Structures are given as C-alpha cells and as structure tokens.
Amino acid sequence: MKKLNYYVLDVFTDQKYKGNPLSVVWCDEELDIQQYYDIAREFGYSETSFVHYSSTDKAFKVRSFTPGNFEVAGAGHNLLGAVCLALLKDMDIFREQQGEQWVIMKDEKIPLVITEEAGLPFVAMQQQIATIVKTIPAKLIAGAIGLNREDLILFNWKPTIVKTEVTHVMVPVKDSDALNRAVSNKSLLKQVSEQYGFEGYYLYTTNHQHAGYIAEARFFNPYMGIDEDAATGTAAGPLAGYLSHVNYINRTQNYRILQGVQLNQPSSILVKVMPKGILVSGSAVITMEGVLYL
C-alpha cells in the first residue's frame, strides 16, 4: 500500500483557521488522473494541490484539482499554499535556478518573489498582464445571484470578463449589504459561464467598512465545482487589472482585497499592477499534516 504525506494550510492569512484552507499532497511522481480526482474529492476543499520537485525541469511542480474533477491553473491560493509549504518545511526548491525563483503550475512557468512578513514566508506570484475581454449584461448575472439589477450599480462599471492566466468575470456590487445578500444559483451561473466563455464570478464592492482594503469580494465558480471560495488569487489579479484599467487604482502601488468574510474565513490578498504583469501576494500557515493511502 503506497503512502503519501499531506498537509493542510490556511492561505492568504497569517492566522490559523482563517484564510482559505488548502490540502497539499507530496508526490514523488505523477499520479493517475483518477487518483487526483479521488483525493481532491476526499479532502473536499475548493482545491487540492499535488507537488513534487522535478530534476528534469529543475523546478517545483504543482497540479491542482477541485472536488468536481477539474484541474485548475493560475497563480492563486492553490499555488501560494504549495510554495509556502515548501518554504515552511525548508525545502530548497530553487536550488537549480541560478538566482531566479519560479515554479511550474500545470506546465506553465510562474515567476515568484520571496520575502518574509510576520515571521512567515511572503510569496508574490506574477500573473500575466490583465486583458479586458468583454462586458456582460448585468441583468443576466443579477438574477443568478439573487440580487436586483440596482444592486449591481457601482459607479458606471459593468460586469466585465478579465483574463490573466484564468478568465473570470468581475461583478461590481453597490455595497457590502448587497454583497452579503448574494446567493449563488449554480445552474444559472453555469449557463452564463458557458455562454460567454469564462470560469468564475468575482463579486466586489468598494463601498465597505473594512479599513485598509481597496475592495471586499466574494467568489462563485460552479463551472469548476466550487460553490464559494474564501480567497481567490486568480480573480484578485484580474480585479486589480480592471481597477487599474478604469483608473481607480495606481500602478506599482500595493492594495489589499478582503475575501471570505461571509464564510468566517477572512482572507487578505495583496495585489500590485506592474508593467509586466500583476503581483498577487500573501502568506500561509500549516494547520494539519498526516498520511494518506492509495
């Protein structure tokens, strides 16, 4: 019987039992696709990451799966937690990179910047430059999240599909009260996702009472089997790109996005729009570890 070590981390936080929980499984080699699906479903978190060091690629490699049998890509909490685990366990994952720091996520090279904050590794992941794809009629989304059309009025912003590594729709919400009232109708949300060709819905508002944050957000992604996520780096990056596009935030300046409040898992996501891409940063803490059996 083969054994694999696993860890559970809370990501985009420096506190245990806050942030977004992530299971990370250490593998010496690739598993069968069904094993990835089965293990991710067994953990039940929004994503489970599987990691190993590849001497061939001279890099730390990460693959992530949802409980709904989907493999996900992009620089999000699934990658941040995996990298933080390696650093917290003193794994020398950059030893063959000649001064650079990068990892491979689903065959894509993702540059990193590693610092320290509050005694924990603080990892900045570089996403691609945000691409504004198209807008979606607000009435299509309002009905699918249990809100009125008026609840999606924030300045003159419209629901806009934005892409970095992953494509999500940025949904403006007028205030925190409306954000709290949103309820996912998974069937309707999946229909709109399929019609317009994107993954998840990043609901956000700039009208909130949380000091130090540029926006408060929630994330629904029934298309990939995620009911609601407590921290979504692959959506926070596109939101930063959009807010820069509409001149609401400045380039090369740090901003924080708050997510997960409604789940009692508040998460703090640091974002910065740079000339060559978007930096999405945060920390993680280990809460559990053990052994699973194949």
C-alpha positions as CSV (number, residue, x, y, z in Angstrom):
1,M,0.0,0.0,0.0
2,K,1.5,3.3,-1.1
3,K,1.6,6.2,1.4
4,L,1.7,9.9,0.6
5,N,2.3,12.8,3.1
6,Y,-0.3,15.5,3.1
7,Y,-0.6,18.9,4.7
8,V,-3.4,21.4,5.2
9,L,-2.7,25.1,5.2
10,D,-4.7,28.2,5.6
11,V,-3.7,30.5,2.7
12,F,-3.8,34.3,2.3
13,T,-3.6,34.7,6.1
14,D,-1.0,34.7,8.9
15,Q,-3.5,33.1,11.4
16,K,-4.6,29.5,11.8
17,Y,-8.2,28.7,10.9
18,K,-8.7,31.9,8.9
19,G,-8.0,32.4,5.2
20,N,-8.6,29.7,2.6
21,P,-7.9,26.1,3.6
22,L,-5.9,24.1,1.1
23,S,-4.7,20.5,1.1
24,V,-1.3,19.8,-0.4
25,V,-0.1,16.3,-1.2
26,W,3.6,15.5,-1.7
27,C,4.1,13.0,-4.6
28,D,7.4,11.5,-5.8
29,E,5.9,11.2,-9.3
30,E,2.7,11.9,-11.2
31,L,-0.4,10.0,-10.2
32,D,-3.2,8.6,-12.3
33,I,-5.8,11.2,-13.2
34,Q,-8.5,9.3,-11.3
35,Q,-6.3,9.3,-8.2
36,Y,-6.1,13.1,-8.3
37,Y,-9.8,13.3,-8.6
38,D,-10.5,10.9,-5.8
39,I,-8.1,12.5,-3.4
40,A,-9.4,16.1,-4.1
41,R,-12.9,14.9,-3.6
42,E,-12.0,13.1,-0.3
43,F,-10.5,16.3,1.1
44,G,-13.4,18.4,-0.1
45,Y,-11.7,21.8,-0.1
46,S,-12.2,24.1,-3.0
47,E,-8.8,22.8,-4.4
48,T,-6.2,20.3,-3.5
49,S,-2.6,20.7,-4.8
50,F,-0.2,17.9,-5.6
51,V,3.5,18.8,-5.6
52,H,6.9,17.3,-6.3
53,Y,10.4,18.5,-7.3
54,S,11.4,17.7,-10.9
55,S,15.1,17.4,-11.5
56,T,14.3,17.2,-15.2
57,D,12.6,20.6,-15.2
58,K,14.8,22.0,-12.4
59,A,11.7,23.2,-10.7
60,F,9.0,22.7,-8.1
61,K,5.9,21.4,-9.9
62,V,2.3,21.9,-8.8
63,R,-1.0,20.5,-10.1
64,S,-4.4,21.4,-8.5
65,F,-7.8,19.8,-8.7
66,T,-11.3,20.6,-7.5
67,P,-13.7,18.1,-5.9
68,G,-15.7,18.4,-9.1
69,N,-13.0,16.6,-11.2
70,F,-11.5,19.7,-12.8
71,E,-7.8,20.6,-13.0
72,V,-7.2,24.3,-12.4
73,A,-4.3,26.5,-13.4
74,G,-3.2,30.0,-12.5
75,A,-1.4,31.8,-9.7
76,G,-3.9,31.5,-6.9
77,H,-4.2,30.2,-3.4
78,N,-3.5,26.7,-4.7
79,L,-0.1,27.7,-5.8
80,L,0.6,30.1,-3.0
81,G,-0.1,27.5,-0.3
82,A,2.0,24.9,-2.1
83,V,5.0,27.2,-2.3
84,C,4.6,28.4,1.3
85,L,4.5,24.7,2.4
86,A,7.9,24.1,0.7
87,L,9.4,27.1,2.4
88,L,8.0,26.4,5.8
89,K,9.4,22.9,5.5
90,D,12.8,24.2,4.4
91,M,12.7,22.6,1.0
92,D,15.4,24.0,-1.3
93,I,13.1,24.3,-4.3
94,F,15.0,27.0,-6.1
95,R,18.5,25.3,-5.9
96,E,18.9,24.8,-9.7
97,Q,17.5,28.2,-10.9
98,Q,20.7,30.3,-10.8
99,G,19.3,33.1,-8.7
100,E,15.8,33.1,-10.1
101,Q,12.7,31.9,-8.3
102,W,9.9,30.2,-10.2
103,V,7.7,27.2,-10.2
104,I,5.7,25.2,-12.8
105,M,1.9,25.2,-12.5
106,K,0.2,22.9,-14.9
107,D,3.2,23.1,-17.3
108,E,3.3,27.0,-17.1
109,K,6.3,28.8,-15.6
110,I,5.3,31.3,-12.9
111,P,7.8,33.7,-11.5
112,L,7.9,34.3,-7.8
113,V,9.4,36.9,-5.4
114,I,10.0,35.5,-1.8
115,T,10.3,37.8,1.2
116,E,9.2,37.4,4.8
117,E,6.4,39.1,6.8
118,A,5.4,38.5,10.5
119,G,7.9,35.6,10.6
120,L,6.3,33.7,7.7
121,P,7.3,33.4,4.1
122,F,5.5,36.0,2.0
123,V,5.2,34.9,-1.6
124,A,4.4,37.2,-4.6
125,M,3.2,35.3,-7.7
126,Q,3.5,37.1,-11.0
127,Q,0.4,36.8,-13.2
128,Q,0.2,37.9,-16.8
129,I,-1.0,41.4,-17.8
130,A,-4.7,41.6,-17.5
131,T,-6.7,41.5,-20.7
132,I,-10.2,43.1,-20.8
133,V,-12.3,40.7,-22.8
134,K,-15.9,41.9,-22.9
135,T,-18.8,43.0,-20.8
136,I,-21.9,41.1,-19.8
137,P,-25.4,42.5,-19.3
138,A,-25.9,43.0,-15.5
139,K,-29.4,41.6,-15.6
140,L,-28.1,38.2,-16.6
141,I,-25.9,38.0,-13.5
142,A,-28.2,39.7,-11.0
143,G,-30.9,37.0,-11.4
144,A,-28.3,34.3,-11.0
145,I,-27.0,35.6,-7.6
146,G,-30.4,36.6,-6.1
147,L,-29.9,40.3,-6.4
148,N,-31.7,43.1,-8.3
149,R,-30.2,45.0,-11.3
150,E,-29.9,48.0,-9.0
151,D,-27.7,46.1,-6.6
152,L,-25.0,45.9,-9.3
153,I,-24.7,49.6,-9.8
154,L,-21.3,50.8,-8.7
155,F,-20.0,54.0,-10.4
156,N,-20.5,53.3,-14.1
157,W,-18.7,49.9,-14.0
158,K,-20.2,46.9,-15.8
159,P,-19.7,43.2,-15.3
160,T,-16.5,42.6,-17.2
161,I,-14.7,39.5,-18.2
162,V,-11.0,39.8,-17.5
163,K,-8.2,37.4,-18.1
164,T,-4.7,36.8,-16.7
165,E,-3.8,33.1,-16.5
166,V,-7.5,32.4,-15.9
167,T,-10.6,34.1,-17.2
168,H,-13.2,35.4,-14.7
169,V,-16.0,38.0,-14.7
170,M,-15.6,41.0,-12.4
171,V,-19.1,41.8,-11.0
172,P,-19.5,45.3,-9.3
173,V,-21.8,45.4,-6.4
174,K,-23.1,48.6,-4.9
175,D,-22.2,47.9,-1.2
176,S,-21.4,45.4,1.5
177,D,-25.1,44.8,2.3
178,A,-25.8,43.7,-1.3
179,L,-22.6,41.6,-1.4
180,N,-23.7,39.8,1.8
181,R,-27.2,39.1,0.3
182,A,-25.8,37.4,-2.9
183,V,-26.7,33.7,-3.2
184,S,-25.4,31.5,-5.9
185,N,-27.9,29.9,-8.3
186,K,-25.4,27.3,-9.6
187,S,-27.4,26.2,-12.6
188,L,-28.0,29.8,-13.9
189,L,-24.4,30.8,-13.2
190,K,-23.0,27.8,-15.2
191,Q,-25.3,28.7,-18.1
192,V,-23.9,32.2,-18.3
193,S,-20.3,31.0,-17.9
194,E,-20.7,28.6,-20.8
195,Q,-22.4,31.2,-23.0
196,Y,-19.7,33.8,-22.5
197,G,-16.6,31.5,-22.1
198,F,-15.3,32.2,-18.6
199,E,-14.9,30.4,-15.3
200,G,-15.9,32.2,-12.1
201,Y,-17.7,35.2,-10.7
202,Y,-15.8,37.7,-8.6
203,L,-18.3,39.9,-6.9
204,Y,-16.7,43.0,-5.4
205,T,-17.5,46.3,-3.8
206,T,-15.5,49.4,-2.9
207,N,-18.3,50.6,-0.5
208,H,-17.5,48.7,2.7
209,Q,-16.4,49.4,6.3
210,H,-13.1,47.4,6.3
211,A,-10.1,49.8,6.8
212,G,-7.0,49.1,4.7
213,Y,-8.8,47.3,1.9
214,I,-9.5,48.6,-1.6
215,A,-12.3,46.2,-2.1
216,E,-14.3,43.4,-0.4
217,A,-15.1,40.4,-2.6
218,R,-16.8,37.0,-2.9
219,F,-16.2,34.3,-5.5
220,F,-18.6,31.7,-7.0
221,N,-17.4,29.2,-9.6
222,P,-19.9,26.4,-10.1
223,Y,-18.5,25.8,-13.5
224,M,-15.4,24.2,-11.8
225,G,-17.3,22.7,-8.9
226,I,-16.5,25.5,-6.4
227,D,-19.6,26.8,-4.5
228,E,-17.8,29.7,-2.8
229,D,-14.1,30.3,-2.2
230,A,-12.6,32.2,0.7
231,A,-9.6,33.6,-1.2
232,T,-9.1,33.5,-5.0
233,G,-5.8,34.9,-6.2
234,T,-6.7,34.1,-9.9
235,A,-9.6,36.5,-9.5
236,A,-8.0,39.1,-7.3
237,G,-5.3,39.7,-10.0
238,P,-7.8,40.4,-12.8
239,L,-9.8,42.7,-10.4
240,A,-6.6,44.7,-9.8
241,G,-6.1,44.8,-13.6
242,Y,-9.6,46.0,-14.1
243,L,-9.5,48.7,-11.4
244,S,-6.3,49.9,-12.9
245,H,-7.9,50.0,-16.4
246,V,-10.7,52.2,-15.1
247,N,-8.1,54.4,-13.3
248,Y,-9.4,53.6,-9.8
249,I,-6.0,52.4,-8.5
250,N,-2.5,53.3,-9.4
251,R,0.1,51.1,-11.0
252,T,3.1,49.9,-8.9
253,Q,1.2,50.5,-5.7
254,N,0.1,47.8,-3.2
255,Y,-3.5,47.3,-2.4
256,R,-5.3,44.7,-0.3
257,I,-8.5,42.8,-1.2
258,L,-10.7,41.3,1.6
259,Q,-12.5,38.0,0.8
260,G,-14.1,35.2,2.8
261,V,-15.9,37.3,5.4
262,Q,-19.2,35.6,4.8
263,L,-17.5,32.2,5.3
264,N,-15.9,33.3,8.6
265,Q,-12.6,32.8,6.8
266,P,-11.4,36.3,6.2
267,S,-8.5,36.4,3.7
268,S,-6.2,39.2,2.8
269,I,-4.9,39.3,-0.8
270,L,-2.1,41.8,-1.7
271,V,-2.2,43.0,-5.3
272,K,0.0,45.3,-7.4
273,V,-0.3,46.1,-11.1
274,M,3.2,46.1,-12.7
275,P,4.3,46.9,-16.2
276,K,5.0,43.2,-17.0
277,G,2.1,41.7,-15.1
278,I,0.2,41.6,-11.8
279,L,1.7,40.6,-8.5
280,V,-0.6,38.6,-6.2
281,S,0.9,38.0,-2.7
282,G,0.3,36.5,0.7
283,S,1.3,34.1,3.4
284,A,0.1,30.7,4.6
285,V,0.2,28.7,7.9
286,I,0.2,24.9,8.3
287,T,-2.7,23.6,10.4
288,M,-2.6,19.8,9.9
289,E,-0.4,17.1,8.4
290,G,-0.7,13.4,8.0
291,V,-0.5,10.4,5.7
292,L,-3.0,9.2,3.1
293,Y,-3.1,5.7,1.5
294,L,-3.5,4.9,-2.2
